Amino acid sequence: MYLKKNIELNDNLFEIIELNPYVLFVFEHLGYIDEPKNLTVKNFCKKNKLDERLFLSFLNIYNGNSDIPPVKAQKKHLPVIVQFLKHSHNYYKNEKYPYINNLLNELNKKVKLKEISLLKKFFEAYKSEVIEHLDYEENNVFPYIEFLIKSKQNNIFSTKFSIKDYQEHHSDIEEKLSDLKNLLIHHLSVGTNASLKRQIIFNLYELEYDLHAHSIIEDKILIPIISSIEKSNEPNL
């Protein structure tokens, strides 16, 4: 579908985006929506004071490369990662889920089939599960990370929470979304409302793509950094 090459520091960002527009999520979640993109990765990082290795990791994950080099376990990365994840949570809760729900409601009005009502219930159950997961992160994980950022040596274990608690709670939220897509593609006929069905499917794919990248960032960047901080018990790695 897209060129899944390894993005490097001297690659041009605009060319990367042309090959894979999903990479735009990286800029949006980091708050660089309107920043000029006709720069190399290296120059963009220099201009915006971004860590090159961390930014490259984000780009490569969204370009389909999950086999990324380890990001150095430094506390300075945590505020950037948390900002990224918080923005993605807002995107899911306040933009993507309501939009898909509205499309399903519209389809339900136009096509009077019990299968669509069941589909809506399935989506609502899935959405509730994901929001429960996101709320857990916002109420437990993010405050813990902010505590780590501010903590001094030998103080990081003054809280009962640890990254192991997060790992045990970190469930797979992608499987049900895949089931929802399969139901729409293979088992639902909507007659003349095919374009509406296509919009729903496209939005589910977009959501799935971003959720998958979100999970990789947590598993391969955030959790290893926090685990290293906890293990060494040092504020400045």
Solvent accessible surface area in square Angstrom, and as a share of the most:
residue,aa,sasa,rsa
1,M,195,0.87
2,Y,57,0.22
3,L,91,0.45
4,K,130,0.55
5,K,76,0.32
6,N,89,0.46
7,I,2,0.01
8,E,102,0.46
9,L,49,0.25
10,N,121,0.62
11,D,30,0.16
12,N,35,0.18
13,L,0,0.00
14,F,102,0.43
15,E,101,0.45
16,I,8,0.04
17,I,20,0.10
18,E,114,0.51
19,L,83,0.41
20,N,0,0.00
21,P,62,0.39
22,Y,34,0.13
23,V,0,0.00
24,L,82,0.41
25,F,18,0.08
26,V,0,0.00
27,F,1,0.01
28,E,50,0.22
29,H,0,0.00
30,L,8,0.04
31,G,52,0.50
32,Y,45,0.17
33,I,108,0.55
34,D,137,0.71
35,E,47,0.21
36,P,79,0.49
37,K,31,0.13
38,N,117,0.60
39,L,48,0.24
40,T,36,0.21
41,V,0,0.00
42,K,91,0.39
43,N,73,0.37
44,F,0,0.00
45,C,1,0.01
46,K,168,0.71
47,K,113,0.48
48,N,26,0.13
49,K,190,0.81
50,L,26,0.13
51,D,45,0.23
52,E,57,0.25
53,R,98,0.36
54,L,5,0.03
55,F,3,0.01
56,L,9,0.05
57,S,2,0.01
58,F,1,0.00
59,L,0,0.00
60,N,5,0.02
61,I,6,0.03
62,Y,0,0.00
63,N,6,0.03
64,G,35,0.34
65,N,26,0.13
66,S,44,0.28
67,D,133,0.69
68,I,22,0.11
69,P,67,0.42
70,P,122,0.76
71,V,14,0.08
72,K,136,0.58
73,A,22,0.17
74,Q,40,0.18
75,K,23,0.10
76,K,121,0.51
77,H,4,0.02
78,L,0,0.00
79,P,62,0.39
80,V,40,0.23
81,I,0,0.00
82,V,8,0.05
83,Q,88,0.39
84,F,0,0.00
85,L,1,0.00
86,K,89,0.38
87,H,55,0.25
88,S,0,0.00
89,H,3,0.01
90,N,75,0.38
91,Y,7,0.03
92,Y,0,0.00
93,K,50,0.21
94,N,103,0.53
95,E,94,0.42
96,K,10,0.04
97,Y,2,0.01
98,P,52,0.33
99,Y,104,0.39
100,I,0,0.00
101,N,30,0.15
102,N,90,0.46
103,L,11,0.06
104,L,2,0.01
105,N,49,0.25
106,E,68,0.30
107,L,0,0.00
108,N,41,0.21
109,K,150,0.63
110,K,117,0.49
111,V,17,0.09
112,K,165,0.70
113,L,71,0.35
114,K,153,0.65
115,E,75,0.34
116,I,0,0.00
117,S,45,0.29
118,L,107,0.53
119,L,9,0.04
120,K,41,0.18
121,K,137,0.58
122,F,66,0.28
123,F,0,0.00
124,E,65,0.29
125,A,58,0.45
126,Y,2,0.01
127,K,38,0.16
128,S,70,0.45
129,E,61,0.27
130,V,1,0.00
131,I,51,0.26
132,E,94,0.42
133,H,4,0.02
134,L,0,0.00
135,D,49,0.26
136,Y,41,0.15
137,E,1,0.00
138,E,57,0.26
139,N,107,0.55
140,N,55,0.28
141,V,1,0.00
142,F,4,0.02
143,P,61,0.38
144,Y,9,0.03
145,I,0,0.00
146,E,64,0.29
147,F,67,0.28
148,L,0,0.00
149,I,56,0.29
150,K,165,0.70
151,S,14,0.09
152,K,148,0.63
153,Q,97,0.43
154,N,111,0.57
155,N,71,0.37
156,I,1,0.01
157,F,117,0.49
158,S,88,0.57
159,T,44,0.25
160,K,207,0.88
161,F,37,0.15
162,S,29,0.19
163,I,3,0.02
164,K,142,0.60
165,D,54,0.28
166,Y,1,0.00
167,Q,87,0.39
168,E,151,0.68
169,H,59,0.26
170,H,38,0.17
171,S,58,0.38
172,D,101,0.53
173,I,8,0.04
174,E,37,0.16
175,E,116,0.52
176,K,83,0.35
177,L,0,0.00
178,S,38,0.25
179,D,59,0.31
180,L,1,0.01
181,K,15,0.06
182,N,67,0.34
183,L,67,0.33
184,L,0,0.00
185,I,68,0.35
186,H,124,0.55
187,H,133,0.59
188,L,13,0.06
189,S,93,0.60
190,V,10,0.06
191,G,64,0.62
192,T,141,0.82
193,N,28,0.14
194,A,59,0.46
195,S,59,0.38
196,L,10,0.05
197,K,32,0.14
198,R,114,0.42
199,Q,60,0.26
200,I,0,0.00
201,I,21,0.11
202,F,129,0.54
203,N,22,0.11
204,L,1,0.00
205,Y,94,0.36
206,E,51,0.23
207,L,0,0.00
208,E,35,0.16
209,Y,52,0.20
210,D,0,0.00
211,L,0,0.00
212,H,89,0.40
213,A,3,0.02
214,H,1,0.01
215,S,18,0.12
216,I,19,0.10
217,I,0,0.00
218,E,0,0.00
219,D,66,0.34
220,K,92,0.39
221,I,1,0.00
222,L,1,0.00
223,I,13,0.06
224,P,62,0.39
225,I,2,0.01
226,I,0,0.00
227,S,41,0.27
228,S,41,0.26
229,I,0,0.00
230,E,20,0.09
231,K,183,0.77
232,S,49,0.31
233,N,35,0.18
234,E,77,0.35
235,P,32,0.20
236,N,127,0.65
237,L,66,0.33
